[in-house]
Amino acid sequence: MAKRKSLHIEGMEHGAPIPNGVVIGNMVFSSAISGKDAKTGLFSSDPDEQAEAMFQCSRTNTIAPRAML
């Protein structure tokens, strides 16, 4: 079985005692992805800005593990 590597991404903490994701072999699994702004730690009142923050969070979860491989 492949070794697991936990992802802890600054600004994207979600309060649960679990990592933002995990890398197992060549696979990346994410935990909760929200529309919270990673820089401010707050949710915008604008749904479009929340959606952009969510996609940015998703991109970061996809890019960050590459440094671990």
N, C-alpha and C positions, 0 to 999 in steps of 0.2 A: 504494500500500500504506500502511496506517495505521501511525503511529509507535508503537513499543513503549515502555511505561513499566514499569520493574521495581518490584516490591513487596519492600521489606525491612521486616519487622515485628519490632520489638524483643521479645525473649523467645521468639520462635518460630523462631530460627535452627536449622538442622538439620545443620550441619557440612559440607554439600556446598558447593562454590564456585558456587552458583547462587542466585538470589533465591527468596523464598517464593512468588512468582507474578509474573504479568505482565498488564498491561492493554494490549489492542490494540483500538483503536477503542472500541466499547461492550461488548466481551467481556472477561471476567476468566478467567485460567487459573491454577490453583494448582499448586505442586509438592508435595512430600511433606507430608502432614498426619498428625501423630502424636498420641498421647495424653499427651504431655509437658506438665506444668503450666508455663505461660508465666511464672508468677511465681517459681517455685523452680528451674525448669530440670530437674526430676526427674520420673521416672515413679512414680506411686503403686503400691503393691502391690495395691490394690483395683481390680479390672477395671471396676467401675462408675464410679469416679473417673477412670480413664483414658478411658473412653467420654465422660464429661462434658467432660474437657479437650479431647478430639478435636473434639467438636461446638462448643466455644467457639472453638477454633482455626479451624474452618470458618466460623463466624459472623464472626470477625475478618477472615478472608480475603475475605469477601463485603462487609463494611462498609467496610473501609479504602480500597478503590479509589474509593469514591464521592467522596472528597475530591479525587481526581485528575481526575475528569471535569468 
